[in-house]
Amino acid sequence: MTQLRDRSCQRCEGADVPYTAEQARSLMGQLDEHWRVTADGKSLRREIRFPDFYRTMSFVNALAHLANAEDHHPDLEVGYGYCNVRFSTHDAGGLTERDFICAAKTDALL
């Protein structure tokens, strides 16, 4: 099986069906242990800490580049020394393979 971080997101055409809780759990082992599925089961979330604002923004810029290349964009909450990242496939109404691929690629940035 190809590692998630080595895959590319397939263009979403609105036909994606969100993963079941069991499907999501099966992929969590390929992500850093700090990722969590949100209580509603529709998003992946990770809180990342940095020693300063410069490193935070460097990460945010790298993640923006990655998200643009994959055409799958996270919701970000950014402040001094932290970035909270949330992936969800809004068109599907929940989690899809795209979210897990981008989460794994986010891990690789760190």
Secondary structure, DSSP 4 states (H G I P E B T S, - for coil): ---GGGS-PPPP-S---PPPHHHHHHHHTTS-TT-EE-TTSS-EEEEEE-SSHHHHHHHHHHHHHHHHHHT---EEEEETTEEEEEE-BTTTTB--HHHHHHHHHHHHH-
